[in-house]
Amino acid sequence: MSNRTKFKMQRALGIELPGLGKPGALEKRNYPPGQHGKASVRRKLSEYGTQLKEKQKVLFHYGLREEQLRRFVRDARRIQPINWVESLIGLLERRLDNVVFRLGFARSMASARQLVSHGHVMVNGRILTIGSAVLRVGDFVRLTEYASSMQATVDSRQNPRLPLPGYLQFATEGVTDHGVVRMQPDSQHVPFAFDPRQIAEYYAQRGV
């Protein structure tokens, strides 16, 4: 996906989504793309439109397909039937590709997923190539020796897209190529504004 397409997606939602990588989507034009972009800012969204917008933020930031997100929603509802959006965020934030991104090993979710799928990431001392794998508290994540010296990961770790979230920490002070999941993440760790209630209503109305 090109940066231009990513910028259009973020402008349509009216928010920067760090998982898409390069910042600056709203710097020049903070209104939706298209001929009537400025006018559409003044239009009030329908209830469905508002719910869809909030759901799309999560979908695009984490780089998921709709069926993947629905699977995580069903898992979250089994874990915590009432306030299940918190469980959903806990699952999404603990995905291996997201942990790689939030540790600063990559500048976007897509790049993090590629690092994982190419065998450049180890979990508890073993290479794991499944980006959707959900980690547990205490899991140890590191780059392979080869990946640690790659210019892309060196640049990313020197200038991470986001600050390190509270639920992660580097295993050794001053060393940025390995970290640990120190606690269960929740909605306060999501790096963009969203409305959990709208997401819950979106899926409730669709029987998910």
Phi, psi and omega in degrees: 000131183285159177298326179298316179295318179298319179296320179298318180299317182289323177294323179297327180269347178074028183203147174277133178248106185304328182299340180277356172102244189306127178283170175104010183300329185253006186293317183268320183224100182268041176221163184300153178290167176105169184300325183251027184304312182294320181294326183291339178298326184279343181284135179278131179289149173289170178302315178297317181299320179294316180296316180298318180300315181293322178293320181295328177303311181294316182301312185285319181299314182276356176066045184254158166271160184303316182294326176297315180295320178298323178296319178292325177297315179297319178297317181296321180293327177290324181288316186215087188301328185274289182266062191285343179296326176297319177295321178301312180297320178302320179290313183295319181291336180266002172300142183301317181297323179290320179298320177299318178294313184289337174284351178086013179289337181218158185268354179208165177295322180297317179293322177297317180296323179292319176303315181295309185294335179271006175079028182261004184234136179245141175239120182053039174087359180236141178294132178234125186251014182253104183297332182276357180299132181266121182279165178247160176301132182100347180292143185252123185240130178213159173280150172295163180302319179296312183294328181297333181263356178295139184300323181297317181285326176297313180297319181295318181290330177284332181221069185296149179295327182223155173292158180294126180286160185295339183274357177240157172208153175285141186292330180227133181300130178085355179248122189250014180255007173207143183214180183221146174279111188264344181198170179283123178284158175218191188298335180291345179269355178289128187274029175204158181282135175206164183249102182303324183298320180294323178293317179299318181291322179304309184282331177297320181289345180252009174067027180273000000 
